[in-house]
Amino acid sequence: KAIYVNTDKVIRDNMAEYVEELAVVKMEKESIVYALRGGKVDEVLVEVGDKVKKGDVLVKLDEGELSQQIKELDIKKEGILAQYREAIKPIDEKEIDRLLLKQSTQEKIVSEAKRREENSKRLYEAGAISNEEYQMVVMELEMAEAGLKEIDLELEIINEPVSHNIIDEYEAQFKQIDIQIEDLHNKREDYI
């Protein structure tokens, strides 16, 4: 159901009587403005009622949080770079020399344990020593051979180059962080 109202043009005059009503006053040209990015407003560059056109900067947003995110990514990148350098660092020659010396000593121990095992076997077969004594010598030989195998594996590992998969993984992490930092720098332009 429509309501009919009377309207008049507003003119300057002395007020003899007044009517109190609630109303909403709207501007003739009104636009809703949306920010490309959210954030804390640092500075308002226009006043209420100022005329603005497309592309005018209305506010500056606080860059503090954005700068903090960039710093955190830079620190993360430094940490990954340190891990990467550790993974690809050259082989420590002193460590190799130490392992080679250890290997040489262990080979002599194995050789002596084999000689003792052969002698003990002959003595056991002749009945000069018990089975228990012979088994102890066999166990010593097995332990010496296991020690030599462990040293050989350590040498093999230390001489092995870094896997390309590991290098690719680090490089992918670097690219990801660089993309995030670039994105944050691009967002900084929106904080004007």
C-alpha positions as CSV (number, residue, x, y, z in Angstrom):
1,K,0.0,0.0,0.0
2,A,1.5,3.3,-1.1
3,I,1.8,6.3,1.3
4,Y,1.4,9.7,-0.2
5,V,3.5,12.5,1.1
6,N,3.8,16.2,0.4
7,T,7.2,17.6,-0.4
8,D,8.4,21.2,-0.5
9,K,11.6,22.9,-1.7
10,V,13.8,23.9,1.2
11,I,14.3,27.7,1.5
12,R,16.0,29.9,4.0
13,D,13.4,31.5,6.3
14,N,12.6,32.0,10.0
15,M,11.1,28.9,11.4
16,A,7.6,29.3,12.7
17,E,6.9,25.7,13.4
18,Y,8.8,22.5,12.8
19,V,8.1,18.8,12.2
20,E,10.5,16.2,13.6
21,E,10.9,13.1,11.3
22,L,13.5,10.4,10.8
23,A,15.0,10.3,7.4
24,V,18.0,9.0,5.5
25,V,19.9,11.5,3.5
26,K,21.8,10.0,0.5
27,M,24.3,11.6,-1.7
28,E,23.5,12.1,-5.3
29,K,26.7,10.3,-6.5
30,E,27.8,7.7,-4.0
31,S,30.3,4.8,-4.5
32,I,31.3,1.9,-2.3
33,V,35.0,1.5,-2.1
34,Y,36.7,-1.8,-1.4
35,A,40.4,-2.2,-0.5
36,L,42.5,-4.7,-2.4
37,R,44.1,-5.8,0.8
38,G,43.1,-5.7,4.4
39,G,45.2,-4.0,7.1
40,K,45.5,-1.4,9.7
41,V,45.0,2.1,8.4
42,D,48.1,4.2,9.0
43,E,47.0,7.5,7.5
44,V,43.8,8.9,5.9
45,L,44.7,11.0,2.9
46,V,41.2,12.6,2.1
47,E,38.6,14.3,4.1
48,V,34.9,13.6,4.2
49,G,33.2,15.4,1.3
50,D,36.4,15.6,-0.8
51,K,35.9,14.8,-4.5
52,V,37.9,11.8,-5.6
53,K,38.3,10.0,-8.9
54,K,39.3,6.5,-9.9
55,G,42.9,5.7,-8.9
56,D,43.2,8.3,-6.1
57,V,44.9,7.0,-3.0
58,L,42.5,7.4,-0.1
59,V,44.5,5.8,2.8
60,K,47.9,4.4,3.6
61,L,47.9,1.0,5.3
62,D,50.4,0.1,8.0
63,E,53.3,-2.0,6.5
64,G,54.5,-3.3,9.8
65,E,53.0,-6.7,9.6
66,L,54.0,-7.1,5.9
67,S,57.6,-6.1,6.7
68,Q,57.6,-8.6,9.6
69,Q,56.5,-11.4,7.3
70,I,59.3,-10.5,4.8
71,K,61.8,-10.6,7.6
72,E,60.6,-14.0,8.8
73,L,60.8,-15.4,5.3
74,D,64.4,-14.0,4.9
75,I,65.4,-15.7,8.2
76,K,63.7,-19.0,7.1
77,K,65.7,-18.8,3.8
78,E,68.9,-18.3,5.7
79,G,68.2,-21.4,7.8
80,I,67.5,-23.5,4.8
81,L,70.6,-22.1,3.1
82,A,72.7,-23.2,6.1
83,Q,71.3,-26.7,5.9
84,Y,71.9,-26.8,2.2
85,R,75.6,-25.7,2.6
86,E,76.0,-28.4,5.3
87,A,74.5,-31.1,2.9
88,I,76.8,-30.2,0.0
89,K,80.0,-29.3,1.9
90,P,83.1,-31.0,0.7
91,I,84.3,-34.2,2.2
92,D,86.3,-33.8,5.4
93,E,89.8,-35.2,4.4
94,K,90.7,-35.6,8.1
95,E,87.7,-37.7,8.7
96,I,88.5,-39.9,5.7
97,D,92.1,-40.3,7.0
98,R,90.8,-41.2,10.4
99,L,88.5,-43.9,9.0
100,L,91.2,-45.3,6.7
101,L,93.5,-45.6,9.7
102,K,90.7,-47.3,11.7
103,Q,90.0,-49.6,8.7
104,S,93.7,-50.6,8.5
105,T,93.8,-51.4,12.2
106,Q,90.6,-53.4,12.0
107,E,91.9,-55.4,9.0
108,K,94.9,-56.4,11.2
109,I,92.5,-57.4,14.0
110,V,90.4,-59.5,11.6
111,S,93.6,-61.1,10.2
112,E,94.8,-62.0,13.7
113,A,91.3,-63.3,14.6
114,K,91.2,-65.5,11.5
115,R,94.7,-66.9,12.4
116,R,93.5,-67.7,16.0
117,E,90.3,-69.2,14.7
118,E,92.2,-71.6,12.3
119,N,94.6,-72.6,15.1
120,S,91.7,-73.1,17.6
121,K,89.9,-75.2,15.0
122,R,92.9,-77.6,14.7
123,L,93.2,-77.7,18.5
124,Y,89.5,-78.4,18.9
125,E,89.6,-81.2,16.3
126,A,92.6,-82.7,18.1
127,G,90.7,-82.5,21.4
128,A,93.2,-80.1,23.0
129,I,90.5,-77.4,23.7
130,S,86.8,-77.5,24.4
131,N,84.0,-76.6,22.0
132,E,83.2,-73.6,24.3
133,E,86.8,-72.2,23.9
134,Y,86.6,-72.7,20.1
135,Q,83.2,-71.0,19.9
136,M,84.6,-68.0,21.8
137,V,87.4,-67.6,19.2
138,V,84.8,-67.9,16.4
139,M,82.7,-65.2,18.0
140,E,85.7,-62.9,18.3
141,L,86.4,-63.3,14.6
142,E,82.7,-62.5,13.8
143,M,82.8,-59.4,15.9
144,A,86.1,-58.3,14.3
145,E,84.6,-58.8,10.8
146,A,81.4,-56.9,11.8
147,G,83.6,-54.0,13.0
148,L,85.5,-53.9,9.7
149,K,82.2,-54.0,7.8
150,E,80.9,-51.0,9.8
151,I,84.1,-49.0,9.0
152,D,83.8,-49.9,5.3
153,L,80.2,-48.6,5.3
154,E,81.2,-45.3,7.0
155,L,83.8,-44.8,4.4
156,E,81.3,-45.5,1.6
157,I,78.8,-43.1,3.1
158,I,81.3,-40.3,3.5
159,N,82.6,-40.7,0.0
160,E,79.1,-40.7,-1.6
161,P,78.1,-37.5,-3.3
162,V,75.0,-35.6,-2.3
163,S,71.9,-36.9,-3.9
164,H,70.4,-34.8,-6.7
165,N,67.0,-35.3,-5.0
166,I,68.3,-33.5,-1.9
167,I,69.7,-30.6,-4.0
168,D,66.4,-30.4,-5.9
169,E,64.5,-30.3,-2.6
170,Y,66.5,-27.4,-1.3
171,E,66.3,-25.5,-4.6
172,A,62.5,-26.0,-4.5
173,Q,62.3,-24.5,-1.0
174,F,64.4,-21.5,-2.1
175,K,62.1,-20.9,-5.1
176,Q,59.0,-21.2,-2.8
177,I,60.4,-18.6,-0.4
178,D,61.5,-16.3,-3.1
179,I,58.0,-16.4,-4.6
180,Q,56.4,-15.6,-1.2
181,I,58.8,-12.7,-0.7
182,E,58.1,-11.4,-4.2
183,D,54.4,-11.6,-3.5
184,L,54.8,-9.7,-0.3
185,H,56.8,-7.0,-2.1
186,N,54.0,-6.7,-4.7
187,K,51.4,-6.4,-1.9
188,R,53.5,-3.6,-0.5
189,E,52.5,-1.5,-3.5
190,D,48.9,-1.8,-2.4
191,Y,49.8,-0.3,1.0
192,I,50.4,3.2,-0.4
